[in-house]
Amino acid sequence: MAEDGAAQSTATWPLVKFSFQVKWDDAELIFQEVTGLSSETQVIEYRGGNSKVYSTVKMPGIQKFGNITLKKGIFKGDKALWDKYNLIKMNTIKRSTILISLLDETNAVAMSWKLLNAFPCKMTVSDMKADANEIAVETMELAHEGLSLSA
């Protein structure tokens, strides 16, 4: 008799990555792609001059967070990302908490990543080609000061 999967645990399957949402302050923005969720801890190497071991001790140092890249299709009259980008004035920008959530099969939040003190630092519009068969995409890059996971 073939196994139909009815007895399988709900925790057996990993989450899919194509269902997600992005909340910027109180607004939900729709994106095609989110990349760059990463955190890195720099390593400090130290060796005391009287150490009997001829190697260094490694210690955790400062954390670094990569920029987040958000991509979405360009729609006529949609200036939401450009409006946020144009708020940047000489070192004065409203920093925001941005919540990126992975959704389960019922569209409920399965887990979320929170960006602290995020602000836009780069905008890019896709190349335009007369012989291309693609949608126009705008890309925003966000700098931030912290990444935390809440499951």
TACOR-V288729 format. One line per field, one symbol per residue. ss: DSSP state (H for helix, E for strand, - for the rest). A space follows every 10 residues. Layout:
ss = ???
This chain:
ss = ---------- ---------E EEEE--EEE- --EEE---EE EEEEEE---- ------EEEE EEEEE--EEE EEE------H HHHHH---E- -E---EEEEE EEE-----EE EEEEEEEEEE EEEEE----- ------EEEE EEE--EEEEE -
